[in-house]
Amino acid sequence: MMWDPHLGFSSSSAKLPDRVLDVVNRSPLPALIIEVPSGRIVVANPPARAFLSPDGGELFGRDVESFTADEPPGAIDLLMSGRLNGFEAVRQLRLSDGSSVPIHTWLRAIGQEFPLRHALVVGMPEGRLAGTVHSPLPEDSKIVIGATDVNLVIDRVSSDVGAVLGRTPSDLIGQTIFRIVHPEDLPGLMEALAQSTAMEKGVALHIHINDVPGGAELCQMLLLPMDPLPSFAFALIPVQRSEASQSSDMEAFLWETCRAIGAVGSSRDLARLTAVQVPGLSPLSSRELEVVTNLLAGHRVPAIAKILFVSQSTVRNHLSSVFKKLGVQSQQELIDLLVHRRGETSSDK
């Protein structure tokens, strides 16, 4: 496959399935596929090209690090080791005028082959997505989000835990995060926690769930370090397909990655709003918590819809559900409740 200026493919991308290239190219999210370990760009979709090279300069064959103004975090080495399959970083993107801007990125391994040959890089520059874009994922797709304290004891978890793990929030709150994981995967989780703590970066890995009463047996786990360390926000995404089929079903892979990143970020943002501090918060779903987080950040329904890639009516439906669960009547009452409780907690310390 030769370079096509309209599709953004290089000759090296011939080793990837055509449907992978097509989905990445059609995505509204800035996305690259790079070779591992060289870091050489082999696929870049139009949003990525517009962002990285607005003057139309050549991207393909260039080292992805040539676009950054900071030191590489060593993510590719970690992916190649097989110990992690995802890595978060806020990189400083070098602009053509010599200045730099921060961009939130996630690096994800593509496929299960060893040694790893390709990785997906998804960038999320705030405010860069034009128009209204809707995710192809079902709105009822479940992602569990939660957080731990410094002892790695779970102090908050979303209500999706019932559908994903077959448990109630009260089953897990007060238990260590290790209680979720099958014993065979504990060494990998402990190493991921150590890496994330040391680098203060998010990481991702596959884990098998311990003692599943009708829930998902295999999940993708995202971990984000929080202050104070070593507390964490986490997300659990059920893996319904093998990683090999995920690489062929790239659209779901790409959007599940982005959905999980947003969800676990919301969990981190809500770190101080535990079920104890705000009665009734535990029954909220991950999507409802995402809506609440964005509301607290000052966004209103139209902006939240764009951020979450859903319709405005979907956002309003989630807000209506939140109002009912928390016993409030309006957005302002909800904000007053959560901000008031947060203020009380801070003043009590």
N, C-alpha and C positions, 0 to 999 in steps of 0.2 A: 504494500500500500504506500503510495507516494504522498508527498505533502500536498494538501489541498487547502488553499488560503481561505476557503469558505467553511470547511469542516474543522480545520485546526488539527489535522492528524499528521504525524511524522512517519517516515518509513519504519521506524522502530516499533510503532504501535501495531504493526501487522501481527505481532504475537498475541495481541489481546483480541477477544471476541468482538465482532462488529457491533453487536448490541451494546457492549460496554461503551464503546466509543460514541455510539449514537446517543445514549442516555446522558453521558457526561456533556456532550456537545449541546444537548437540548436543555440542560439544567439552567435555571435562572441564577443559581448560586455559583459564584466564582470557584471553579474547580480545575485542578491539574492532575495529571498522572505523571509520576516521575519514575525513572529507573532507579533501582536499588542495587548497589550502594552509591552509585555515582551522583545521584541527585539530579540527573539530567532530565529536563522536561521533554516528554514525548507526546503528551496530549494537553491541550489548553482549550477550554471552551470560550465562546465569545465574551462573556462577562469577565473572565480572567484575563483575556487578552486586552480588553478595554481598560482594565484596572492596572495591569502591570506594564502595558506598552501602549498608552493612548496615542502615540505618534505612529503606530503601525509597525514598529521595529520587530525584527525576528525574535521569537521566543525559543523555538525548537532547537534542542541540542545545548541550550544554555543551562548552567548549573542554577538551580532554584535559589541558592544562596547568593548569587550575584545580584539579586533584587533586594537583599536585606542589608540593614545598616548595623546589625548587632551580631553577637557571636552565636553560632549554631548551638542548640541545646543538646546535641547528641542523640536526637530521637531516632535517626535511621539506624544507628548501632543497636539501640534497644529493640527495635523492630526485627532486625536481622538475627538477634539472639533467640527470637521466638518466645521470650518471656512476656512481652507485651504485644498487643496488636493495635494499639492506638496511643496517641500522645498529643496533649494540648500545649499550645504555646501562644503567647502574645508577642509577635515579632514586630520589629521596626522596619517598615517597608520604605525603601529608598525611592523618592520621587525624582522626576527628570530635572527639577530645579535644584536638586541637592538636599532638599529637606527630607524629613521622614515622618511617617504617620504610623500609629500602632494598628495592627490588624490581628484579630483573633483567628487562629488557625487550628485545625485538627489534622493530624497525619494518621491515616488508617491503612493497615496492610490489606492488599487485595489477594484473595485466595489463600490456600493452605500449603502451597508448594514450598519446599525448602531446598536450597536457600531462597529466600524471598526475592522476587524479581521486580515487582511493581508496587507502588503505594499511591493512595489517593490523598491529595491535599485539598481541603475545603477551607476557603477563606470567608470570613464574615465581617466585611467592613460595614459599619453601621451606616444606614441611610443610603446604601449604594444600589439597592434593588428598585428598579423602576416599575411603576404600575402595581397592580394587584395580582399576586401569584398565589395559587392554591396548591397545597401539597396533594399528591395522588394517594397518600396513605389514608386509610379509613379513619375517620375522626374518633372512632371508638377503639383504635389500636392502643394497647395498654403498655404503659411504661411506669415502673415503680420509681419514685424518688423519695429520698429521705436524708437524714443527717445523723452523725454520731457526735458524742462529746469527746473530750481528750482521752478518755479511757476506751474509746472505740465502742461505747455502748450506744445503741440506737435510741435517740430521743425524739425522733419524728419520722413518720413514714406515711406515704399517701395511701388512700383507700384502694388503689389498684392492686395492692398486695394480695387481696382476696382472689382476684381473677388470675394473677400471675403465679403466685406461690401457694394459693389455697389456704391462706391464713388471714387472720384479722390483724389490724394494727396493734391491738393490745397483746397479741401473741409475741410480737417482736420488740415493741418498745420496752426498754429495760434489759434486753439481751445484747450481747456483743455481736458485732457484724460477722464474726467468725461462725456464729450459730447458723447463718444462712447457708454456708458453703459446705459442700461435701468434703470430708476429711482429706481425700486425695488431692484436692485443689487448694488446701490451706497453705502449703509452701509458696505456691504461685501468688496467692493473695497477699501473704505477708511480704513477699519481695516487692510486689506492686505498691503496697502501702509505704514501704521503706523508700522506694525510688521516688514516689510522689512527694513524700515528706522532705526528702533531701533536696529535691529540685524545686519544690513548691510549684509543681505543674500537675495538670490533670493527666491521668493515664487510663487505658482501657485494657481489658482482658476478658477471656471467656472463663466462666465458672459453671460447674454443675451444682445444682441446688440440693441441699441436704434434706432428706426425709420429706419428699414432695407429696402432699396429700391431694393429688389431682391437679397440680400446677405444672409450670414449665420446668423441664429437667435441665435445660441448658440456657444460659443467659449471657448476654454481653453485659459486663459491669463497667461503668464509668465512675471514676473516683476523682473528686476535686478537693485539694487541701483547703482548709479553712483556718481562720485565726480565732483562737489560738491553736497552734499545732500541738498534737497530731489529730485534731478533729477533722472530719471529712463530710462532704456532701457526696451522695452516690445516686446512681441511676441503674436500674436493671431492665434490660430489654430482652424479652423472650426471643430465642433463636428457633424459628420453626423450620429452617432449612439448613443444610450443610453450608459451611463457608464457601465451598466450591460453587454451589448453586447461588449463593448470595452474590458472588462475583459475576455470574451470568445474569442475575436479576438485579442489575446495577441500579435501576431506578429506586427500588425499595431500599437497597443498601445505602444509597446516597441520602435519601430522605430520612431513613431511620437514624442514620448518623447525626444529621442536622437536628432532627426532633429531639434526640437524646441529649445533645449538647445544650440545646435551649432549656430542656427540662431540668437537667442537673444544675445548670446555672441558676435557675429559679430556686432550686432547693438551697443552694448556697446563699442566695439573697435573702431567703426566709429563715436563715439559720437561727435567728433569735426568737422566732415566733413558734415555739413548741406547743404541743397539745396541752401542756400544763399551764402555760402562760395565756393561751387563748382557747378556752374550752370549745370543743367542736371542730378545731382545725384538722384533727386527725382524719375525720371522714371525707375530707376534700380529696378529689382525684388529682393526679399530676397535672392534667390540663387545667383544672380549676386553680391550682396553685400557681401555674404559669400566668393565668389571667390576673390573679390577685397581685402577683409580683409586679407585673407591668402597670397595673393600676396604681400601686404604691410609688412606682417610679415616675408618676405624673402623666402617663399615657392615657388616652381615652379610647373609646371603642374602635374608631377607624384605624388608629395607629396600632392598637393591639392586634387587630385582624391582620394587618400587613406583617407585623412582626412574627405572628404565629402561622402565617400562610393559611388562614381560614377566612370564612365570610364573617361579616359584622353580625349577622343573625346568630351565628354559632357562638360568638363571643357573648352576646346578650343572653343566650340560653345558659351558658356557663355561669354568668353573673347571677342570673335568676336562681340557679341551683345553689350557688354560694350563699346568697341572701337567705334562702330557706334554711340551710344548714347552720348558719351562724346567727340567725335570728335578727337580721337587720332588714331595712326596707329600701335602702338606696346606696349608691356608690359612696356618697359622702359619709353615711353612717358606717359603712364598712371600713373606710379609711380611718375614721375617728376611732373605731374600735381597735384596729390593729396598731395604729400609731400610738394611741393612748396606752395600750398594754405594753408596747415596746418601751415607751417612756417610763412607765412604772417600773419595769424590770431593770432598766439602766439605773434609775435613782435608788433602787433598793440595794445595789451592789456596793 
